[in-house]
Amino acid sequence: MKVIRSSFIPVKGFTAINLFGIVFARRDCLPLTERILNHEAIHSRQINELLFVGFYTLYVLEWLVRLLYFRDSKKAYKAISFEKEAFENDSNTNYLNTRKQFAFLNYIK
């Protein structure tokens, strides 16, 4: 997984963001931990399953729905099914070896 150091991407408050399979990490947050790298690898798998456009479309739509429900952007972000899957499994370095395809669907509530 390619990691690019940046002062601008992601915005302050975030350590890393996965854009089209490339991880952008804030310079002040390097080096990235194994947990963060695994979190972003889970997102890479999700992105590949939904062919980029599908992932980002569903991600934004789900965030907007959650934002309307929670009225709080951070709570909305944490409630996105893609994020819930990644956060719940980022400490398991073997997760991607056992993960079933479209596993993020199990996190939609």
C-alpha positions in Angstrom: 0.0 0.0 0.0 1.5 3.3 -1.0 1.6 6.0 1.7 2.1 9.7 0.7 3.1 12.2 3.4 1.2 15.5 3.3 0.7 18.6 5.3 -2.8 19.2 3.9 -4.4 15.8 3.3 -6.2 14.7 5.4 -7.5 17.7 7.2 -6.4 18.3 10.8 -8.0 15.9 13.2 -7.4 12.9 11.0 -4.2 10.9 10.7 -4.7 9.3 7.3 -7.2 9.0 4.5 -7.4 6.4 1.7 -8.1 7.9 -1.7 -8.4 5.3 -4.5 -6.1 2.9 -2.7 -3.4 5.4 -1.9 -3.0 6.4 1.8 -2.4 10.1 2.5 -1.0 10.7 6.0 -0.4 13.9 7.8 3.4 14.6 8.2 3.0 15.3 11.9 1.4 11.8 12.4 4.2 9.7 10.9 5.2 7.0 11.2 1.8 5.3 10.9 1.1 2.5 13.3 0.3 -1.1 12.2 -3.2 -0.5 13.4 -3.7 2.6 11.2 -2.2 0.8 8.2 -4.5 -2.2 8.7 -7.5 0.2 9.0 -6.6 1.7 5.7 -6.0 -1.7 4.1 -9.5 -2.7 5.1 -10.8 0.5 3.3 -8.7 -0.5 0.3 -10.5 -3.9 0.2 -13.9 -2.1 0.5 -12.9 0.3 -2.3 -11.9 -2.6 -4.6 -15.2 -4.5 -3.9 -17.3 -1.5 -4.9 -15.1 -0.3 -7.8 -14.1 3.2 -6.4 -17.2 5.1 -7.5 -19.6 2.8 -5.7 -17.5 3.1 -2.5 -17.3 6.8 -2.5 -20.9 7.3 -3.5 -22.2 5.0 -0.7 -19.7 6.5 1.8 -20.9 10.0 1.2 -24.6 9.1 1.1 -24.4 7.1 4.3 -22.5 9.9 6.0 -25.2 12.4 4.9 -28.0 10.1 6.3 -26.1 9.7 9.6 -25.5 13.4 9.8 -29.2 14.1 9.5 -29.8 11.5 12.2 -27.1 12.4 14.7 -26.7 16.1 13.8 -23.0 15.7 14.6 -20.4 15.1 11.9 -18.0 13.1 14.1 -20.8 10.7 15.3 -22.0 10.4 11.7 -18.4 9.5 10.6 -18.1 6.9 13.3 -21.5 5.4 12.4 -20.7 4.8 8.7 -20.7 1.0 8.0 -17.3 1.2 6.3 -15.7 2.9 9.3 -17.4 0.6 11.8 -16.0 -2.4 10.0 -12.5 -0.9 9.8 -12.4 0.4 13.4 -13.8 -2.9 14.8 -11.1 -5.0 13.0 -8.1 -2.8 12.6 -6.2 -4.4 15.5 -6.6 -7.8 14.0 -3.8 -8.1 11.5 -5.2 -11.4 10.2 -8.6 -9.9 9.5 -8.2 -9.4 5.7 -7.2 -13.1 5.4 -10.5 -14.2 6.9 -12.8 -11.4 5.8 -15.8 -12.3 3.7 -16.6 -10.2 0.6 -18.8 -7.2 1.3 -18.4 -7.7 5.1 -19.2 -4.0 5.6 -22.9 -4.9 5.0 -22.9 -6.5 8.4 -22.3 -3.1 10.0 -25.3 -1.3 8.5 -27.9 -0.6 11.2 
